[in-house]
């Protein structure tokens, strides 16, 4: 359905949350702020069973913001949170806006998304993200890397400055009728559900619009472990998406994958060479030299990235840039391989689910 207008009472905002006590209050306050119109927007925090103070904080905020509610998301994952909100919000709420607890939103963000949807007729409105750091040197380096082509591969929604129709971006607004007609998010995706949904939007002939004037600030991971887990899941989700729709990876997705396979091949080759190759002499040295070339080249590139990071950031935090980039590249590649090799095809997955339901 083509929307003819956008008022506050037409909008529902959904915030998936799971253990977000550090960020949820700042997120909610940035969205609602002091704008009286925002008091007519329904804001639903969909909690996936937080073990921290997330629910307590939201319930406390609801006394200040009566339009804020906290609902249970028994399926825990973000895709389910948005689906539940889309299915249960009052029918009058025609515009569904997804917000993330890790993000800080500019004034009028919700209004801009709704107005853009009406103005462009797009089924989905996406936005660019600017990473900001507030906690330590690793996070500062992460923020710099993820907003650079080295870390994002030129993705339009990572620091982009142009508005227009795109294939994919960071999810913000949905025409709720379209969302429900397309089946919402695929809940078998714990990650990359946004790209999978955008694929179906474009395949249906509907449009995705990037609105650069509604950019948001995003707080990236502040630890190696957290970043590794995040990008591993990104890679796994991307592989599952490509496999489901029988698509091919883009060049920016192939680069870390090929690099990882080369590193793996060189490491395996070195082990085999130590056992099967000549034990001394120039041929032995030549073999090890050839196997070390690509890893040393990659290591040199990472060191160079750290040097550039120090210069650009004017801070010792830049020393972590190479570590951050290596973490992103290799965790994503490993996740992609796991997702592609171990994810069943959609037909097989459906058959297995049918057998489970019959048992």
TIPABA-998570 format. One record per residue (C-alpha): residue number from 0; residue in one letter; x, y, z. Coordinates in Angstrom, 2 decimals. Layout:
! TIPABA-998570
{NUM, "a", {X, Y, Z}} ...
This chain:
! TIPABA-998570
{0, "x", {0.00, 0.00, 0.00}} {1, "x", {1.33, 3.44, -0.97}} {2, "x", {1.35, 5.74, 2.05}} {3, "x", {-0.30, 9.14, 1.58}} {4, "x", {0.74, 10.78, 4.83}} {5, "x", {2.88, 10.28, 7.91}} {6, "x", {1.82, 11.43, 11.36}} {7, "x", {3.18, 10.35, 14.73}} {8, "x", {0.13, 8.17, 15.33}} {9, "x", {0.93, 6.19, 12.16}} {10, "x", {4.32, 5.06, 13.48}} {11, "x", {5.59, 2.21, 15.64}} {12, "x", {9.26, 2.03, 16.61}} {13, "x", {10.71, -1.35, 17.60}} {14, "x", {13.99, -1.76, 19.49}} {15, "x", {15.25, -5.36, 19.77}} {16, "x", {17.21, -5.73, 23.02}} {17, "x", {19.21, -8.35, 24.86}} {18, "x", {21.43, -7.32, 27.78}} {19, "x", {21.69, -3.70, 26.67}} {20, "x", {21.83, -1.96, 30.06}} {21, "x", {24.83, 0.12, 28.94}} {22, "x", {23.07, 1.58, 25.91}} {23, "x", {19.27, 1.31, 26.09}} {24, "x", {18.56, 4.53, 28.01}} {25, "x", {20.72, 6.68, 25.72}} {26, "x", {19.05, 5.09, 22.69}} {27, "x", {15.50, 5.72, 23.96}} {28, "x", {16.24, 9.29, 25.04}} {29, "x", {17.85, 10.10, 21.69}} {30, "x", {14.72, 8.85, 19.90}} {31, "x", {12.01, 10.50, 22.00}} {32, "x", {13.87, 13.49, 23.42}} {33, "x", {11.80, 16.58, 24.17}} {34, "x", {9.73, 16.41, 20.98}} {35, "x", {6.03, 16.39, 21.97}} {36, "x", {5.13, 14.68, 18.67}} {37, "x", {7.29, 11.70, 19.64}} {38, "x", {4.98, 11.08, 22.61}} {39, "x", {2.38, 9.88, 20.06}} {40, "x", {4.78, 7.38, 18.49}} {41, "x", {4.49, 3.87, 19.94}} {42, "x", {7.97, 2.71, 21.02}} {43, "x", {8.28, -1.03, 21.69}} {44, "x", {11.40, -2.47, 23.30}} {45, "x", {11.36, -6.18, 22.47}} {46, "x", {13.47, -7.86, 25.14}} {47, "x", {14.92, -11.28, 24.38}} {48, "x", {15.33, -12.36, 28.00}} {49, "x", {17.97, -9.97, 29.32}} {50, "x", {19.93, -11.06, 32.40}} {51, "x", {21.01, -7.52, 33.26}} {52, "x", {19.03, -4.35, 34.11}} {53, "x", {17.68, -3.71, 30.60}} {54, "x", {14.03, -4.41, 31.45}} {55, "x", {14.27, -2.52, 34.74}} {56, "x", {15.67, 0.54, 32.96}} {57, "x", {12.97, 0.48, 30.26}} {58, "x", {10.18, 0.11, 32.81}} {59, "x", {11.61, 3.04, 34.75}} {60, "x", {11.74, 5.15, 31.59}} {61, "x", {8.12, 4.28, 30.79}} {62, "x", {6.99, 6.42, 33.73}} {63, "x", {8.57, 9.38, 31.95}} {64, "x", {7.54, 8.24, 28.47}} {65, "x", {4.03, 6.65, 28.59}} {66, "x", {4.33, 5.68, 24.91}} {67, "x", {7.26, 3.38, 25.74}} {68, "x", {6.46, -0.29, 26.38}} {69, "x", {8.63, -3.34, 27.04}} {70, "x", {7.48, -6.62, 25.51}} {71, "x", {8.87, -10.13, 25.72}} {72, "x", {10.59, -11.70, 22.72}} {73, "x", {10.60, -15.42, 23.56}} {74, "x", {12.54, -16.25, 20.39}} {75, "x", {15.33, -13.88, 21.54}} {76, "x", {16.81, -12.95, 18.14}} {77, "x", {16.38, -9.55, 16.45}} {78, "x", {14.51, -10.87, 13.43}} {79, "x", {11.83, -12.34, 15.70}} {80, "x", {11.62, -9.11, 17.71}} {81, "x", {10.76, -7.04, 14.64}} {82, "x", {8.32, -9.67, 13.36}} {83, "x", {6.45, -9.80, 16.67}} {84, "x", {6.15, -6.01, 16.74}} {85, "x", {4.92, -5.93, 13.13}} {86, "x", {2.31, -8.59, 13.88}} {87, "x", {1.04, -7.21, 17.21}} {88, "x", {1.19, -3.41, 16.98}} {89, "x", {-2.16, -1.62, 16.53}} {90, "x", {-3.35, -1.77, 12.89}} {91, "x", {-3.28, 2.03, 12.60}} {92, "x", {0.53, 2.02, 12.85}} {93, "x", {1.32, 1.80, 9.13}} {94, "x", {5.01, 2.70, 9.38}} {95, "x", {7.38, 0.33, 11.17}} {96, "x", {10.76, 1.74, 12.21}} {97, "x", {13.53, -0.50, 13.50}} {98, "x", {16.06, 1.02, 15.86}} {99, "x", {19.08, -0.58, 17.51}} {100, "x", {19.99, -0.27, 21.18}} {101, "x", {23.67, 0.31, 20.31}} {102, "x", {22.82, 3.40, 18.27}} {103, "x", {22.36, 7.08, 19.08}} {104, "x", {19.72, 8.80, 16.95}} {105, "x", {19.69, 12.41, 15.74}} {106, "x", {16.75, 14.75, 16.40}} {107, "x", {13.79, 14.18, 14.05}} {108, "x", {15.17, 10.78, 12.99}} {109, "x", {11.81, 9.04, 13.20}} {110, "x", {10.03, 11.89, 11.40}} {111, "x", {12.66, 11.92, 8.63}} {112, "x", {12.30, 8.19, 8.03}} {113, "x", {8.50, 8.39, 7.89}} {114, "x", {8.50, 11.46, 5.63}} {115, "x", {11.07, 9.84, 3.32}} {116, "x", {8.92, 6.74, 2.98}} {117, "x", {5.91, 8.82, 1.98}} {118, "x", {7.93, 11.10, -0.34}} {119, "x", {9.75, 8.34, -2.23}} {120, "x", {7.13, 5.60, -2.12}} {121, "x", {9.87, 3.19, -1.07}} {122, "x", {8.95, -0.04, 0.64}} {123, "x", {12.02, 0.22, 2.86}} {124, "x", {14.16, 3.15, 3.98}} {125, "x", {17.77, 2.56, 5.04}} {126, "x", {20.38, 4.91, 6.51}} {127, "x", {24.16, 5.39, 6.75}} {128, "x", {25.99, 4.68, 10.01}} {129, "x", {28.85, 6.61, 11.60}} {130, "x", {30.81, 4.66, 14.21}} {131, "x", {31.71, 6.51, 17.42}} {132, "x", {33.94, 5.38, 20.27}} {133, "x", {33.37, 5.98, 23.96}} {134, "x", {35.28, 3.18, 25.64}} {135, "x", {38.98, 2.50, 25.18}} {136, "x", {41.58, 2.33, 22.44}} {137, "x", {40.35, -0.87, 20.81}} {138, "x", {36.89, 0.59, 20.28}} {139, "x", {38.39, 3.82, 18.92}} {140, "x", {40.40, 1.86, 16.36}} {141, "x", {37.34, -0.24, 15.54}} {142, "x", {35.31, 2.90, 14.87}} {143, "x", {37.97, 4.27, 12.51}} {144, "x", {38.44, 0.99, 10.62}} {145, "x", {34.74, 0.20, 10.16}} {146, "x", {34.13, 3.63, 8.59}} {147, "x", {37.01, 3.15, 6.12}} {148, "x", {36.92, 1.18, 2.84}} {149, "x", {39.40, -1.27, 4.37}} {150, "x", {36.85, -2.29, 6.97}} {151, "x", {33.58, -1.91, 5.09}} {152, "x", {34.57, -2.68, 1.51}} {153, "x", {32.81, 0.43, 0.26}} {154, "x", {29.35, -0.41, 1.64}} {155, "x", {27.03, 2.54, 1.00}} {156, "x", {25.57, 2.49, 4.51}} {157, "x", {28.96, 2.70, 6.24}} {158, "x", {29.72, 6.41, 6.24}} {159, "x", {28.05, 7.04, 2.86}} {160, "x", {26.85, 10.51, 1.89}} {161, "x", {24.47, 9.92, -1.03}} {162, "x", {20.72, 9.40, -1.05}} {163, "x", {19.08, 7.17, -3.64}} {164, "x", {17.79, 3.70, -4.43}} {165, "x", {20.10, 0.91, -3.26}} {166, "x", {20.16, -2.87, -2.99}} {167, "x", {20.84, -2.91, 0.74}} {168, "x", {21.55, -0.70, 3.73}} {169, "x", {21.16, -0.39, 7.49}} {170, "x", {17.48, -0.97, 8.20}} {171, "x", {15.38, 1.85, 9.52}} {172, "x", {11.85, 2.12, 8.08}} {173, "x", {9.35, -0.30, 6.56}} {174, "x", {5.97, 0.02, 4.95}} {175, "x", {4.27, -2.29, 7.43}} {176, "x", {1.80, -3.76, 4.92}} {177, "x", {4.66, -4.60, 2.53}} {178, "x", {6.68, -6.06, 5.39}} {179, "x", {3.88, -8.41, 6.40}} {180, "x", {3.03, -9.33, 2.79}} {181, "x", {6.65, -10.32, 2.19}} {182, "x", {6.65, -12.45, 5.33}} {183, "x", {8.85, -10.17, 7.42}} {184, "x", {12.31, -11.25, 8.45}} {185, "x", {13.33, -14.87, 7.96}} {186, "x", {13.69, -16.03, 11.56}} {187, "x", {16.10, -18.79, 10.62}} {188, "x", {18.60, -15.91, 10.27}} {189, "x", {20.13, -14.82, 13.56}} {190, "x", {22.30, -12.37, 11.56}} {191, "x", {22.13, -10.84, 8.08}} {192, "x", {18.34, -10.94, 8.19}} {193, "x", {18.35, -7.37, 6.86}} {194, "x", {20.22, -8.21, 3.65}} {195, "x", {18.06, -11.29, 3.13}} {196, "x", {14.90, -9.19, 3.49}} {197, "x", {16.24, -6.52, 1.10}} {198, "x", {16.85, -9.26, -1.47}} {199, "x", {13.16, -10.16, -1.35}} {200, "x", {12.10, -6.50, -1.47}} {201, "x", {14.05, -5.92, -4.67}} {202, "x", {12.99, -9.25, -6.18}} {203, "x", {9.34, -8.29, -5.65}} {204, "x", {9.78, -5.06, -7.65}} {205, "x", {9.61, -2.86, -4.56}} {206, "x", {12.29, -0.27, -3.76}} {207, "x", {14.86, 0.34, -1.01}} {208, "x", {15.83, 3.99, -0.47}} {209, "x", {19.01, 5.22, 1.23}} {210, "x", {18.37, 8.48, 3.11}} {211, "x", {21.73, 10.09, 3.87}} {212, "x", {20.16, 12.98, 5.83}} {213, "x", {19.00, 10.53, 8.51}} {214, "x", {22.40, 9.10, 9.42}} {215, "x", {22.93, 7.54, 12.83}} {216, "x", {25.78, 7.05, 15.26}} {217, "x", {26.73, 3.49, 16.14}} {218, "x", {28.82, 2.28, 19.09}} {219, "x", {31.06, -0.57, 17.83}} {220, "x", {32.40, -3.52, 19.83}} {221, "x", {35.05, -2.68, 22.41}} {222, "x", {36.88, -6.03, 22.61}} {223, "x", {38.59, -8.47, 20.28}} {224, "x", {36.30, -11.27, 21.44}} {225, "x", {33.14, -9.24, 20.87}} {226, "x", {34.28, -8.10, 17.42}} {227, "x", {35.31, -11.64, 16.41}} {228, "x", {31.92, -13.05, 17.41}} {229, "x", {30.08, -10.22, 15.61}} {230, "x", {31.89, -10.62, 12.29}} {231, "x", {31.89, -14.42, 12.48}} {232, "x", {28.09, -14.25, 12.69}} {233, "x", {27.99, -11.66, 9.88}} {234, "x", {29.96, -14.01, 7.63}} {235, "x", {27.82, -17.01, 8.53}} {236, "x", {24.63, -15.06, 7.86}} {237, "x", {25.90, -13.73, 4.53}} {238, "x", {26.75, -17.25, 3.36}} {239, "x", {23.32, -18.50, 4.36}} {240, "x", {21.71, -15.61, 2.47}} {241, "x", {23.69, -16.30, -0.72}} {242, "x", {22.94, -20.00, -0.46}} {243, "x", {19.21, -19.45, 0.07}} {244, "x", {18.86, -17.20, -2.97}} {245, "x", {21.55, -18.92, -5.06}} {246, "x", {23.42, -15.63, -5.40}} {247, "x", {27.12, -14.93, -5.91}} {248, "x", {29.28, -13.01, -3.42}} {249, "x", {30.42, -9.51, -4.33}} {250, "x", {34.08, -8.64, -4.80}} {251, "x", {34.33, -6.99, -1.37}} {252, "x", {33.09, -10.25, 0.15}} {253, "x", {35.50, -12.40, -1.85}} {254, "x", {38.62, -10.49, -0.77}} {255, "x", {38.66, -11.55, 2.92}} {256, "x", {37.54, -15.05, 1.96}} {257, "x", {40.34, -15.57, -0.59}} {258, "x", {42.87, -14.01, 1.81}} {259, "x", {41.84, -16.38, 4.60}} {260, "x", {42.04, -19.42, 2.32}} {261, "x", {45.52, -18.34, 1.22}} {262, "x", {46.63, -18.00, 4.85}} {263, "x", {45.15, -21.39, 5.63}} {264, "x", {46.80, -22.93, 2.58}} {265, "x", {50.20, -21.44, 3.43}} {266, "x", {49.99, -22.65, 7.03}} {267, "x", {48.98, -26.15, 5.96}} {268, "x", {51.66, -26.13, 3.27}} {269, "x", {54.34, -25.18, 5.80}} {270, "x", {53.39, -28.12, 8.02}} {271, "x", {53.46, -30.55, 5.10}} {272, "x", {56.73, -29.08, 3.81}} {273, "x", {58.36, -29.60, 7.21}} {274, "x", {57.46, -33.30, 7.01}} {275, "x", {57.68, -34.10, 3.31}} {276, "x", {60.08, -31.48, 1.96}} {277, "x", {63.90, -31.53, 1.96}} {278, "x", {65.30, -31.07, 5.46}} {279, "x", {68.08, -28.66, 4.51}} {280, "x", {69.63, -26.78, 1.63}} {281, "x", {68.47, -24.00, -0.64}} {282, "x", {65.36, -25.87, -1.80}} {283, "x", {64.16, -26.11, 1.80}} {284, "x", {64.66, -22.37, 2.28}} {285, "x", {62.98, -21.58, -1.04}} {286, "x", {59.94, -23.64, -0.10}} {287, "x", {59.48, -21.92, 3.24}} {288, "x", {60.07, -18.54, 1.62}} {289, "x", {57.36, -19.15, -0.97}} {290, "x", {54.90, -20.30, 1.69}} {291, "x", {55.68, -17.29, 3.90}} {292, "x", {55.27, -14.70, 1.12}} {293, "x", {51.50, -14.14, 1.34}} {294, "x", {51.29, -14.20, 5.17}} {295, "x", {54.19, -11.74, 5.42}} {296, "x", {52.60, -9.52, 2.78}} {297, "x", {49.33, -9.52, 4.74}} {298, "x", {51.16, -8.83, 8.01}} {299, "x", {52.97, -5.91, 6.36}} {300, "x", {49.64, -4.52, 5.18}} {301, "x", {48.21, -4.76, 8.70}} {302, "x", {51.24, -2.98, 10.14}} {303, "x", {50.84, -0.26, 7.50}} {304, "x", {47.17, 0.10, 8.46}} {305, "x", {48.18, 0.59, 12.09}} {306, "x", {50.72, 3.26, 11.10}} {307, "x", {48.11, 5.08, 9.00}} {308, "x", {45.64, 4.69, 11.87}} {309, "x", {48.01, 6.42, 14.29}} {310, "x", {48.53, 9.26, 11.79}} {311, "x", {44.84, 9.70, 10.94}} {312, "x", {43.55, 9.37, 14.49}} {313, "x", {46.50, 11.29, 15.98}} {314, "x", {46.39, 8.78, 18.80}} {315, "x", {48.08, 5.59, 19.95}} {316, "x", {44.66, 3.96, 19.54}} {317, "x", {45.55, 3.65, 15.86}} {318, "x", {48.02, 0.89, 16.76}} {319, "x", {45.03, -1.40, 17.21}} {320, "x", {43.78, -0.73, 13.66}} {321, "x", {45.70, -3.64, 12.13}} {322, "x", {44.47, -6.00, 14.85}} {323, "x", {40.89, -4.84, 14.30}} {324, "x", {41.15, -5.31, 10.54}} {325, "x", {42.65, -8.80, 10.87}} {326, "x", {39.87, -9.73, 13.28}} {327, "x", {37.17, -8.47, 10.90}} {328, "x", {38.62, -10.15, 7.81}} {329, "x", {39.36, -13.56, 9.25}} {330, "x", {36.37, -14.00, 11.56}} {331, "x", {34.05, -13.00, 8.69}} {332, "x", {35.78, -15.45, 6.33}} {333, "x", {35.68, -18.30, 8.85}} {334, "x", {32.01, -17.60, 9.56}} {335, "x", {31.26, -17.52, 5.84}} {336, "x", {32.92, -20.90, 5.30}} {337, "x", {31.02, -22.43, 8.20}} {338, "x", {27.74, -20.92, 7.01}} {339, "x", {28.22, -22.04, 3.43}} {340, "x", {29.52, -25.54, 4.12}} {341, "x", {27.29, -26.42, 7.07}} {342, "x", {24.02, -24.64, 6.33}} {343, "x", {21.50, -26.98, 4.65}} {344, "x", {19.80, -25.86, 1.45}} {345, "x", {16.32, -24.33, 1.93}} {346, "x", {14.65, -27.53, 0.63}} {347, "x", {16.63, -29.72, 3.01}} {348, "x", {16.03, -27.32, 5.90}} {349, "x", {12.29, -27.38, 5.23}} {350, "x", {12.31, -31.20, 5.07}} {351, "x", {14.20, -31.45, 8.36}} {352, "x", {11.79, -29.00, 10.02}} {353, "x", {8.83, -31.04, 8.74}} {354, "x", {10.30, -34.23, 10.23}} {355, "x", {10.86, -32.49, 13.57}} {356, "x", {7.27, -31.23, 13.61}} {357, "x", {5.96, -34.72, 12.81}} {358, "x", {7.98, -36.42, 15.53}} 
